[in-house]
Every structure is written in C-alpha cells, then in structure tokens.
Amino acid sequence: MGHPSAGLEQGPTGNPVLRLVYPWRSNFAETSVVNLFADSSTGELLGYLELGIEFEDIARRVHDVLDVELIVAVDKAYLNQQRWAARNQKLGRQSDWDEFTDHVIIDQTISDIPVKVSDAIEHLDSETKGFRINDNGQTHQITSFPFNDINGQELGYVIALKDISADVQQARQSIIQALVLSIGIGTGLVVGFYLFLGKVERSLNERRIKLALATDALATSKAQLEDYSRTLEQKVVARTQEIQAKNQALEQTLQELKTTQTQLVQTEKMSSIGQLVAGVAHEINNPVNFIHGNLKPIQSYAQDLLRFIYLYQTHYPRPVSEVMAVADEIDLEFLQSDLPKIIDSMTMGTERIRQIVSSLKNFSRMDEAEFKTVDIHEGIDSTLMILQHRLKYRPESPAINVIRDYAQLPTVDCYPGQLNQVFMNILANAIDALEEVQAKRTFQENKENPGEITIRTSVLNSEWVQVEIADNGSGMVDAVRQKIFDPFFTTKSVGKGTGIGMSISYQIIVEKHAGKLKCFSSPNEGTEFIIQLPLRQHGVNRR
C-alpha cells in the first residue's frame, strides 16, 4: 500500500487503458523529479493521483514512430458484446463481433486486414510465430505477441505488420549483383584451370589406364576370394549345424539315459519293495490265519464253559467256601461278562490284520510281467489302505476325508502293480498338497474346512473306463501344471521329491497301457487327475 502501481486494465467495452496510480503525500511538492518514482513511503498519505492513456493512442503512436501497422485483438471472454457494440457505434466504427471465434478487433491502423492475417488471428495462441505474406506485390513481416493486464492475465494479442518490400527488393538486387560477380570470376577461373587441367588430364589418363588394369586384376582376385569365402562359410555353417544337431542328439540321449536309469532304479526299488512286502505279508498271514482259525473254537469253548458255570451256579447257589474264595479271587462275575468281549475284539483284530495283509499282497504285484484282468477298485482301496496312516486324525490336523464315488466297472486288462503305483503317486501328492495347506491354517480352520480327496470312477463307453482323483488343496499355476509330467520336475524341497513319480505314472498309463493321463489345476482351486484306460489291451508296448 502507498506505492506507485502501473499496468493495463481491460474494461467490458474492450478498451484497454494503461493506467498509473501514484500516492499523493504531504511532501509531494518537495519531491524532485529524480526521486519521483523512488521510495514514496515518506510523508503523510493524502490520496492518489491516477493517470491513464488508452491503448489505442499507444498503438497510433507506435504506428507513427515505427511505421508499423498494428491490429489489437482482445479475447471475447473479457468483453460484454452489447457494451462493446455500443462503444463502437458511439465512435462511429463498424463492429463485427462474429468475425473471429475467440477474439474481436478493438483497434487497427490498417484499413483492410489481409486474408492470411485474418486466418492467423483465427488461430492465435502463445505458440504462434512470425511469418511473411505477399499481398498485391508487397511483402509484409507479421509478428504477434500477447499483452497482459496488471494482474498478469492474458487479455489478447497485438499483431504487427511491417512492410519489408523495399528490404526484400534490395536483398534481391544484392544477391543478383553478387551472382553476376561470382559468374565473372568463375568464368575467368574456369578458363585458367582449363589449360592447367589439360595437362593434368593427360597424366590422369595414363594413370587411369594403369588403375583400370590393376582394378581388373583386383576384381578378379576379389571374386575368387568371395567365392572361396562363400564356399568356406557354407562349409562352416554346415559343419556348425552338424555339430549342433549332434550336440542336441547327445543331450537328448543323455537325458533319455538319465531318465531311463532313474526309472529303472525306481522300478527296481518298487519291485524289491513289492517282493519284500509280499514276503512280509506271507509271513504275517500264516500265524494270523492260525490265530484267526483258532478263535472260533476258543469262542465255542468259552461259551460252553460259561454255560457250564451258569448251570452250576443255578443248581448250586451255595457252593463250598473254597469255591467261593476262588470265585472272588478271579472276579468270576466280571470274567463271565468280559471274556466274550475279549474274544470278539481278538476276532476283529485278526480280521483287520488279514485285510491289511490282503491289501499289501494286492499292492505288491510289481513284478508281474503279464497283463491281468482285475477290478481296479481293489487297487485303489489297497493303495488307500497303505496310506491310511496319513489320512487319519492327528493332533495337529483333522483327518483327510476320502470320498469314494465308484461306478459299476467291468474288469480291466492291466499291470496291477504298476497301476497301483500310479494311484500311490497321485494320492501321495494329493495328501502332500493338503498337508501343506493344513500347515498354514489353525486347527479350527482345518476343522471347518477339512482336506478332502474325491475318487470317482465311471464307464466312458464300451471300450474305456475313467478314474478321477481330485483334492481341494492349493492347486498349481499353469506354468507348473504344464511341466508336471516332465522327468525330474518337482516343486518339493530337496530330499522330499525326486521329480520322477508323475513322469513314471505318465509312462505307465500312456505307453504301457495305451491310456490317457491328464491334469487340471488352478491356484486355490485344487488339482484333478483324470486316468482313462482301455478295457482290453491290443498290441501295447509291454516292455
């Protein structure tokens, strides 16, 4: 406050005014001209002195001083159309509000605006550069620049037109004079050099002939060299391709050997396990059969003895004291009620052992070299029996539920032991996946959403059957699913998986049984394996 201020003001009539507001102080009369615009904060502030000059007057003076035509275009956004038209009518000017889209002409020192300038005004912006136009034989340099009000807000543009026809004509004459002078000097130089070049040309002709001969010889040598290089390159490419093919074949052979070796080891291991299990099952089965076979006579004998005791107690309710003492000592009443229960429990135990032995014998048929016609449900149930210890309840997690949805299947030609191995690999992987999920949950979460394995069998048609094994584990991403049957591919940590189980399973189903093995899985959606087997085998590779 109290300081001089100057700048443009824009009214609604479109008449920009350059205005100066100067503070009037008590010491104004003592202020020298030199200090007029210096610090004016001294003295008592009495009022303000306001001076103004219309932008049109400034434009006229610039026109007179610089001999430049000016056009002042103001943005319509700052104008009132009615007041602007009234002002123009008062001043006796022709007004055309719609001549341009965004701007209106408030003043011009030129009578008629050239068409090209009108086009430039229509597209005025801060990026507009200077340009030249030719109109009626005259050349004008056009330049536009914005003008702002006291607040720095852009009000419009001032377009300057400078007639540079005389300058252009003078420049052209200078160019022509320079060109004529250059031609004269050049002609003299050409004549002088012509004589000199005559001598040089003769010398060059001699050298050109020698050079041509040398060039021909060089071209011949180059052609021979290129031919040799091309032949050598072809040989190198052919040799490289041959080496690459051999390397690929060698790598493939090594991979196949490694896979075959691992599969042989696995097969031999499974065969040895099968033989061991079969031997153990046989050794266990014999004494169990003895025990199981004797339990029925024991049960019969016990019933006879208990019946005898009952009759004795009925007819001799008051036995001698010695008999009473022994009865109390052995707790005869409890013995009579508990003995049948013990015999029943022993019978159930031996039945359970016989079932386990039967499952072990069924599962252990790994070394059978011939196709057998079997009920594949027995193989699935035997495998589940072997894995029962991993399916039942444990303190850290609830039991894994197994849902059997079996259809009435006909018998299938297969290698039973190898097919059981496939069931074992798939079911063991499903249990691993469910245990991994359960390990990340609380016991209550596992109880509310328990692990589940669904086994479903069906008859596809008169020649094929299908086995589906699905779990509700964490599933797999597509990149893992696509590699699930590759040899040595595993997602398990070192020591927990060899990566050959599913590869061998694929070989057993597809190559040895002419069947199909597919895997479907998505993250957090579980995994499903589908096994499709022909009922009868014809011309299958039985190695």
C-alpha angles and dihedrals in degrees: 000000000000096000128116114265130189137175148111122300123196120209127196090256091065096248109133112204126199100222132189122195114192124184114242109218135180093254095049092113091056094049114107123224090249092058096039093107096030123100105324097181094105121091130034115300107241100169144299133286112215122196127178141179124190117246089234091064090050090050092051092050092048088050092052095044101042099028089233126141112231132200119189114205119185127196110255090223090077096047138079108224096211095047091044091052091046091052092050091048090050090051092045095244128144109245126201110177094178097049090101131025102230105009139050128205111242097173140004134176093202120080098219125024111225116243094242090052090051089053090051092050089052090059101036118152139140090275094058110121133197120277142170131243134190115217125171092341093311128112120218129189109218121204128172130193132172125244124209135205125239090279093055093253115145109245101176145295138290112217115202122200116195120188104226097166093116092048091049092048092049090049091051092051090049090051092049092049091049090047093051091047091048092050091051093049091043092052091053091048092048092053091048094047093044092068091045093047091053090068092041091050093057090051091047093050090058091048091044091057091050090045091050091053091048090046092052090051091047092048090052091050091046092051090050091047093048091048091050091044091050092049091047091048091051090050091048092049092047091047091046091050090048091051091046091050091050091047091050091047090048092049090048091048092049091048091049091047091049091048092046092047092050092046091049090050090048092046092048090047092050090046091051090047089049092051091046092048091046091051093046091046090051093048092048093043095059099058091037089055089050091051094043092047092051095047093077094054089044090051090050092047091048091051090050092050092047090049090050091051090049091052091046091052090047096052097034106037090161107049123178119283094254091058090046091052093053091046090054092045095054093036091237095190093056091043091054092054098038102045095071089048092052092050091048090049091050090049091052091047094052090047089053092049091049090051092050092047090049090051091048091051091047093048095044097064091112098130098053107123097190133071114257128199103233144158104254090204087071090055092050093047091047091052091049089050090055090049094043093108090061094046100051128088119288130183093250097048141012122256120282109245118228116202114198115199101176124178125204098275127187118230116279132218107237149121096271097200094049091046089051088053089056091050089048093051094048096043093045090051090049091052090048090052093049093047090051090054093044091051090062094050135070120253090253092052090051090049092051093045106025125189113266136193118192120199115190127177128191144166111247096188141317091300107034140055128192135213120195120193115184134171134191094228129127096289127212137272116247093253091059094042092055091056097042093107096043115114114259093006112136137155093202125101122263111289095021100076138021097197094232102093096086092037090056090044090054091049092049095050101037105031104028100034101028088233137128130253119191134176126207121184143148131183111277090001100090129237133276129194119197119201118192118189133181114237093226129033121226123177095342122162102259100182 
